[in-house]
Every structure is written in C-alpha cells, then in structure tokens.
Amino acid sequence: MSDRTNTTGGTRRETLGLLAGFFLLSTAAAAYEIAPASVLPVVQESLGLGASAAGWLISVMYATAVVTSVPAGIALDRFSVRKAVVFGTLALVVAGVWGWYAATAGAYLWLLASRVLGGIAYVIFWNAGANGVGSAVPPRYRASAVGVFTASAPVGFALGQFGSPLIESVAGWPAIFPTYAAIGVVGVAVFLRATRRRVPGVETAAPDRMALRELFTSPAVWTVCVLCFLAYSLYLFVNTWLPSYLVEGFGIPLAASGLLTALFPTIGAIGRSASGVVSERVFGGKRRPVAVASFAVATPAVVAFALVSNIGLVVAALVVVGFAIQLVTGLLFSYIAEIVPPAVRTTAVSLLTSVGLFGAFVAPIAAGTVIDRAGYGSAFLVAGGVALLGVLLALRAPEPE
C-alpha cells in the first residue's frame, strides 16, 4: 500500500481517526449494498420482478467485487491509498444518485449498472481498510483492530435492513440509494483528516511476480478463502431472504420484518468485534478453534429456521447464527494476513474478499431459485449443509505460526 511510512508511527488520535474513517466508509457501502433486501416485496411489485431477478439487485454488487477485488488489492499495494479512497467515495455517491434516478424511472437494467459502480467502491474501502487498520497497530493487536473494522459491514447491514423500510415509507424506496451513499462523504472527510500527514502501512517493496505466484498457489491461503466463501454465503442468504420469509411465513408487517432482520447484522457486529478477543483470551491466540466452533454452532441454528414455527424461536436462531458466522468472518481478515509475507498482505486480503464475496454473490440467487422451486424450508436445509461443510474444512485449516 502506498502513502506509508511505518507500521505504528502515528499518534493514537491518527490511528483512531483512520479506523473511524474506514469504518464509516465501509458502513456506508455495506448499507448501500443490502439496502434493497428489506424492501424487496415493494421493489418486486414496483418493477414487476420475480425472486431471482430481485436477488440480482443484491448479488450484482458482489459479482462486481469478485471480479475487481484482486486487481484493486494489487493496485493498493502499489499506488496512493488516499487517491483510491477518494475515487471510491465519488463512485459510491454517483452510484447512489444514478440508482435513485434509474429506480424512479423503473429502469431495472440501469439500476443494475449503478450497483456495479457501487461494488467497485465497496472493494476499495474494504481492502484498503482491512490492511490499513491492521498495519496501524502492533501485531499483537491486529486481530482485535481488524475485527473492529470488519464490524462495519454488519453495522451497515443493520442500518440498511432497519432504515430502508423507514426511508421507503417517507420518500419512496428509490431514495435508499443516495441516502446511504451520503454517509461515505462523512467517512472520507474523517479519513482524509486522519491521514493528512501519513497513511499507516508496512514498509515493504511492491510484491514481485514470484511472491504473487506463491500467494495464489498456497493451499493454506485457499483453505482460509473457501472458509470465507462459506461464511459469506450463509451471511448473505439470511440477510437477503429472511425479511421476505418473515412477511410471507409469519404475516408480520414489512417494517417489523426489517427491524427483526436488523438483529442479524447487529449481533454480527458484536461477533466480529469480539473475534480477536475470543481468539486471544479463550483459545490462547489460536485461530483454527474459532473457525471450527463458529460453523459448528451455526449448523443446527440455521437448520432451525426450517423446523420451527414460533417467531420467538426464529429470533433466537437469528441471534445465534448472526453471532457465530460473524465471529469467524471477523477473524479471517487478520488470519489471512498472518499466513502470508507482508509484501502481499493487501493482495491476500483482496483475494479473500473476492472469494468471500463470490459466496455472497451466489447465495441470494441460488437461494431465490431454491425458494421459487421448493420453498423457504428447503433453502434453510441447504444452508445447514453449507455450515456443516464449513466445520469439516475448518478442522483442516492452518494455524498461523
């Protein structure tokens, strides 16, 4: 990452400002990402869409991120992170305004195109933030610091899930896009102020071709990446389709379903923030047991959605799955940095992001197809199988030295 001087040479205020700026930027992008989910019934009615087509409004951002994340990470290892973050903010704002216009005009394909631009902004904020925050603190605090930063995603999701029905009731559902994009303007102002003298990072030369080849062929790296794929698949499946499931299966109002679904990322924010502490305090700094425990707890809880008919039990399962899955997700972005050389850390984070977001891309569309053909119960049983696969793979995950 460019614009760097040393690993921990900034003041505490600069470090906190860096974290706050990246946190706000990532929160804005995450809220924008998930914004349509809790108003999908209204979106489907307004645009005349089926479940699969509506799912693309969520998944297209992740498809974009899958394609652009690794190139973005390689670029961030070489060029100015400040300029990249400013570009990402401009892209998010343009995407928000463009999305509002397209949605108001009923132009589904233009709305999809605007979401592509928002996906580019997301990967810039995420990759730069995960590496920048981790590099701004001593190594022993990396897992905790990165865990706090990664909590920005579920915070943004909670904001999007809870806020979208409220915005829709006041200004119409197209207004959700520019509303959340505007938060990024606040975030970039905080970030630029915190980094006006320096951007924390690791003093290394840009990675050469051999270093990149070793990264992309490492079994340890790919094991962690596939764990991220499974975690994100579960996370986006629940986030995207739970609001509609609550409306159709329990007959509760749309606003109430958005509020209940917002519990999922809210609890997840706690899980991500706690991931480093759990690893350090409970498991003596080991990473593998956290991954195993997370998927093991999530497996029966996600299956419970298909089996219970009491709304109280559904909420309890929601809390358990939200915490368990986000506990491992919060840890993976420091985990990956601990098993690769410093010169390729941003690229490794970008690869992890790309593979994880591929799971986020696939899950809403695949789940929508299963729901259309076999109903919500079958979709939740499939999700339980995904969580069980996570347990088996986590048992084979590497332990950083």
C-alpha positions in Angstrom: 0.0 0.0 0.0 1.4 3.4 -1.0 1.5 6.6 1.1 3.1 4.8 4.0 5.9 5.5 6.5 6.0 2.9 9.2 3.8 0.3 10.9 2.8 2.1 14.1 4.4 5.6 13.9 1.2 7.6 14.0 -0.4 9.1 17.1 -3.3 7.4 18.8 -5.6 10.1 17.5 -4.5 9.5 13.9 -4.9 5.7 14.4 -8.4 6.2 15.8 -9.3 8.7 13.0 -8.1 6.2 10.4 -10.2 3.5 12.0 -13.2 5.8 12.2 -12.9 7.0 8.6 -12.6 3.5 7.2 -15.4 2.3 9.5 -17.8 5.0 8.2 -16.8 4.4 4.5 -17.3 0.6 4.9 -20.6 1.2 6.8 -21.9 3.4 4.0 -21.0 0.9 1.3 -22.5 -2.0 3.3 -25.8 -0.2 3.9 -26.0 0.7 0.2 -25.3 -3.0 -0.7 -28.0 -4.5 1.4 -30.5 -1.6 1.1 -33.0 -3.3 -1.3 -33.2 -6.5 0.8 -35.7 -5.4 3.5 -38.0 -3.7 0.9 -37.7 -6.4 -1.8 -41.5 -7.1 -1.8 -42.1 -3.4 -2.7 -39.2 -3.4 -5.2 -40.6 -6.6 -6.9 -44.1 -5.1 -7.1 -42.8 -1.7 -8.4 -40.5 -3.2 -11.1 -42.5 -6.4 -11.8 -39.7 -8.7 -10.8 -39.6 -12.3 -9.7 -37.5 -13.6 -6.7 -34.4 -14.4 -8.8 -34.4 -11.1 -10.7 -34.8 -9.2 -7.4 -31.9 -11.2 -5.9 -29.7 -9.8 -8.6 -30.1 -6.3 -7.1 -28.1 -7.6 -4.2 -25.8 -10.1 -6.0 -24.6 -7.9 -8.8 -22.5 -5.8 -6.3 -20.8 -9.0 -5.2 -20.3 -10.2 -8.7 -18.5 -6.9 -9.4 -16.5 -7.2 -6.2 -15.4 -10.8 -7.2 -14.0 -9.5 -10.5 -12.4 -6.3 -9.2 -11.2 -7.1 -5.7 -7.9 -8.7 -6.6 -6.9 -6.1 -9.2 -7.9 -3.4 -6.6 -5.6 -5.1 -4.0 -2.7 -5.3 -6.3 -3.2 -1.6 -7.2 -3.4 -0.7 -3.5 -0.1 -2.5 -2.9 1.5 -0.1 -5.4 -0.4 3.3 -5.6 -1.8 6.0 -3.4 -4.5 4.7 -1.0 -5.7 8.3 -0.4 -6.5 8.8 -4.0 -8.1 5.4 -4.3 -10.4 6.1 -1.3 -11.4 9.5 -2.7 -12.2 7.8 -6.1 -14.2 5.1 -4.3 -16.2 7.8 -2.5 -17.0 9.6 -5.7 -18.0 6.3 -7.3 -20.4 5.5 -4.3 -22.1 8.9 -4.5 -22.5 8.7 -8.3 -23.9 5.2 -7.9 -26.4 6.4 -5.2 -27.7 9.2 -7.4 -27.8 7.1 -10.5 -29.6 4.3 -8.7 -32.3 6.7 -7.5 -32.8 8.0 -11.0 -33.0 4.5 -12.5 -35.3 3.2 -9.8 -37.6 6.2 -10.1 -37.8 5.7 -13.9 -38.4 1.9 -13.5 -35.2 1.1 -15.4 -34.2 -2.2 -14.0 -31.0 -2.7 -16.1 -29.8 0.9 -15.4 -30.3 0.2 -11.7 -28.2 -2.9 -12.0 -25.5 -0.9 -13.8 -25.4 1.6 -11.0 -25.0 -1.2 -8.5 -21.9 -2.3 -10.4 -20.3 1.0 -9.8 -21.2 0.8 -6.1 -19.5 -2.6 -6.0 -16.2 -1.1 -7.1 -16.4 1.4 -4.3 -17.0 -1.3 -1.8 -13.9 -3.3 -2.6 -11.7 -0.2 -2.5 -12.9 0.7 1.0 -12.8 -2.9 2.3 -9.4 -3.9 1.0 -7.7 -0.7 2.0 -9.4 -0.6 5.4 -8.6 -4.2 6.4 -4.9 -3.9 5.6 -4.6 -0.2 6.7 -6.2 -0.7 10.1 -4.2 -3.9 10.8 -0.9 -2.2 9.8 -1.7 0.8 12.1 -1.4 -1.2 15.3 1.2 -3.5 16.8 0.9 -7.1 15.6 -0.5 -8.4 18.9 -3.5 -6.1 18.5 -4.0 -6.9 14.8 -6.9 -9.4 15.2 -8.8 -7.1 17.6 -8.3 -4.0 15.4 -9.2 -5.7 12.2 -12.2 -7.4 13.9 -13.5 -3.9 15.0 -13.1 -2.6 11.4 -14.9 -5.7 9.9 -17.8 -4.9 12.2 -18.6 -2.0 9.9 -20.1 -4.4 7.4 -22.8 -5.8 9.8 -23.4 -2.3 11.2 -24.0 -1.1 7.7 -26.2 -4.1 7.0 -28.2 -3.4 10.2 -28.6 0.2 9.1 -29.7 -0.9 5.7 -32.2 -3.5 6.9 -33.7 -1.3 9.5 -33.6 2.1 7.7 -34.8 1.1 4.2 -38.4 0.5 5.2 -38.4 3.8 7.1 -37.0 5.7 4.1 -39.4 3.9 1.8 -42.4 5.0 3.8 -41.3 8.6 3.8 -39.6 9.2 0.4 -40.2 6.0 -1.6 -37.8 3.1 -2.0 -35.5 4.7 -4.7 -34.4 7.2 -2.0 -32.5 4.4 -0.2 -29.6 4.5 -2.6 -28.4 8.2 -2.3 -29.2 8.3 1.4 -26.7 5.6 2.3 -24.1 6.8 -0.2 -24.1 10.2 1.6 -22.6 8.6 4.7 -19.5 7.9 2.6 -18.9 11.7 2.3 -18.6 12.0 6.1 -16.3 8.9 6.2 -13.9 10.3 3.6 -13.7 13.6 5.4 -12.7 11.8 8.6 -10.2 9.6 6.7 -8.5 12.5 4.9 -8.1 14.5 8.1 -6.6 11.5 9.9 -4.2 10.7 7.0 -3.2 14.3 6.1 0.4 13.6 7.4 0.7 9.8 6.7 -1.2 6.6 6.0 -0.1 3.7 8.2 1.2 0.7 6.5 4.0 -1.8 6.2 7.4 -0.7 4.8 7.9 -3.3 2.0 8.7 -3.3 -1.6 5.9 -3.9 -4.1 5.5 -7.7 -4.5 7.2 -9.3 -7.4 5.8 -12.0 -9.7 7.2 -14.9 -7.7 5.6 -13.6 -4.5 2.3 -13.3 -6.2 2.6 -16.8 -7.7 3.3 -18.3 -4.2 0.3 -16.5 -2.8 -2.1 -17.7 -5.5 -0.9 -21.3 -5.2 -0.8 -21.6 -1.4 -3.1 -24.4 0.0 -3.2 -22.6 3.3 -4.4 -19.4 1.7 -7.1 -21.2 -0.3 -8.4 -23.0 2.7 -9.0 -19.7 4.5 -10.5 -18.3 1.4 -13.0 -21.1 1.0 -14.0 -20.7 4.7 -14.7 -17.1 3.8 -16.8 -18.2 0.8 -18.9 -20.4 3.1 -19.3 -17.8 5.8 -20.4 -15.1 3.3 -22.8 -17.5 1.6 -24.6 -18.1 4.9 -24.5 -14.4 5.8 -26.0 -13.1 2.6 -28.6 -15.8 2.3 -30.1 -14.9 5.7 -29.7 -11.2 5.2 -31.4 -11.2 1.8 -34.3 -13.6 2.2 -35.2 -13.5 5.9 -37.3 -10.3 5.6 -39.4 -11.9 2.9 -39.6 -15.1 4.8 -40.9 -13.3 7.9 -43.5 -11.4 5.9 -44.7 -14.5 3.9 -44.3 -17.1 6.6 -45.5 -15.2 9.7 -47.6 -12.3 8.2 -45.7 -9.6 10.0 -45.5 -6.1 8.6 -42.6 -5.2 6.3 -41.2 -2.6 8.7 -41.3 -5.1 11.6 -39.5 -7.8 9.5 -36.8 -5.2 8.6 -36.4 -4.5 12.3 -36.1 -8.2 13.3 -33.7 -8.9 10.4 -31.6 -6.0 11.5 -30.8 -8.1 14.7 -28.8 -10.4 12.5 -26.1 -8.0 11.4 -26.3 -6.1 14.7 -25.4 -9.3 16.6 -22.9 -10.0 13.9 -21.2 -6.6 14.6 -20.6 -7.8 18.2 -19.3 -11.1 16.9 -16.8 -9.5 14.5 -15.6 -7.1 17.1 -15.2 -9.9 19.6 -13.4 -12.3 17.3 -9.9 -11.2 18.2 -10.6 -11.2 21.9 -12.2 -14.6 21.7 -9.2 -16.0 19.8 -6.7 -14.4 22.2 -8.4 -14.9 25.5 -10.4 -18.1 25.1 -8.2 -20.1 22.7 -4.8 -18.7 23.6 -4.2 -16.9 20.3 -5.2 -19.9 18.1 -7.3 -19.2 15.1 -8.5 -22.7 14.0 -10.7 -23.4 17.0 -12.6 -20.2 16.5 -13.4 -21.2 12.9 -14.5 -24.7 13.9 -16.7 -23.5 16.8 -18.3 -20.8 14.7 -19.5 -23.2 11.9 -20.4 -25.9 14.5 -22.7 -23.6 16.4 -24.2 -22.1 13.2 -25.1 -25.5 11.6 -28.1 -26.5 13.9 -29.2 -22.9 14.3 -29.6 -22.3 10.6 -31.4 -25.6 10.2 -33.8 -24.5 12.9 -35.3 -21.8 10.6 -36.8 -24.7 8.5 -38.2 -26.6 11.5 -39.6 -24.0 13.9 -42.9 -22.1 13.6 -42.7 -19.9 16.6 -41.4 -16.4 15.9 -39.6 -16.3 19.3 -37.5 -19.4 18.3 -36.8 -17.8 14.9 -35.4 -14.7 16.6 -33.3 -16.9 18.9 -31.9 -18.8 15.9 -31.3 -15.5 14.2 -29.2 -14.3 17.1 -27.1 -17.5 17.3 -26.4 -17.7 13.6 -25.6 -14.0 13.4 -23.0 -14.2 16.2 -21.4 -17.5 15.2 -20.9 -16.7 11.5 -19.7 -13.2 12.0 -17.2 -14.4 14.7 -15.3 -16.4 12.1 -15.7 -13.7 9.4 -14.2 -11.1 11.7 -11.2 -13.3 12.3 -10.5 -14.4 8.7 -9.3 -10.9 7.6 -6.5 -10.9 10.2 -6.0 -14.7 9.8 -5.1 -14.3 6.1 -2.5 -11.6 6.9 -0.8 -13.9 9.4 -0.1 -16.7 6.9 1.4 -14.6 4.0 4.5 -12.3 3.7 4.0 -8.6 4.4 4.5 -7.5 0.8 1.4 -9.4 -0.4 -0.9 -8.7 2.6 -3.2 -6.3 0.8 -3.4 -8.7 -2.2 -4.1 -11.6 0.1 -6.9 -9.6 1.8 -8.2 -8.8 -1.7 -8.2 -12.4 -2.7 -10.0 -13.4 0.5 -12.5 -10.6 -0.2 -13.0 -11.8 -3.8 -13.6 -15.4 -2.8 -15.8 -14.5 0.1 -17.9 -12.1 -2.0 -18.3 -14.8 -4.6 -20.2 -16.7 -2.0 -22.2 -13.5 -1.3 -22.9 -13.2 -5.0 -24.0 -16.8 -5.4 -26.1 -17.2 -2.3 -29.0 -14.8 -2.9 -29.5 -16.0 -6.5 -29.2 -19.7 -5.6 -31.5 -19.3 -2.6 -34.0 -17.4 -4.7 -34.0 -20.3 -7.2 -34.5 -22.9 -4.4 -37.2 -20.8 -2.8 -39.1 -20.4 -6.2 -39.0 -24.2 -6.7 -39.2 -25.8 -3.2 -39.9 -23.1 -0.6 -38.1 -21.5 2.2 -37.8 -24.7 4.3 -35.6 -26.4 1.7 -33.5 -23.3 1.3 -32.7 -23.3 5.0 -31.8 -27.0 5.0 -29.4 -26.4 2.1 -27.8 -23.6 4.2 -27.4 -26.0 7.1 -25.4 -28.3 4.7 -23.2 -25.4 3.8 -22.5 -24.7 7.5 -21.6 -28.3 8.1 -19.1 -28.2 5.2 -17.6 -25.3 7.0 -17.0 -27.4 10.1 -15.2 -30.1 8.1 -13.0 -27.6 6.3 -12.2 -25.6 9.4 -10.8 -28.7 11.0 -8.1 -28.7 8.2 -7.4 -25.0 8.4 -3.7 -23.9 9.1 -2.7 -22.5 12.4 -0.5 -19.3 11.9 2.9 -19.5 13.5 
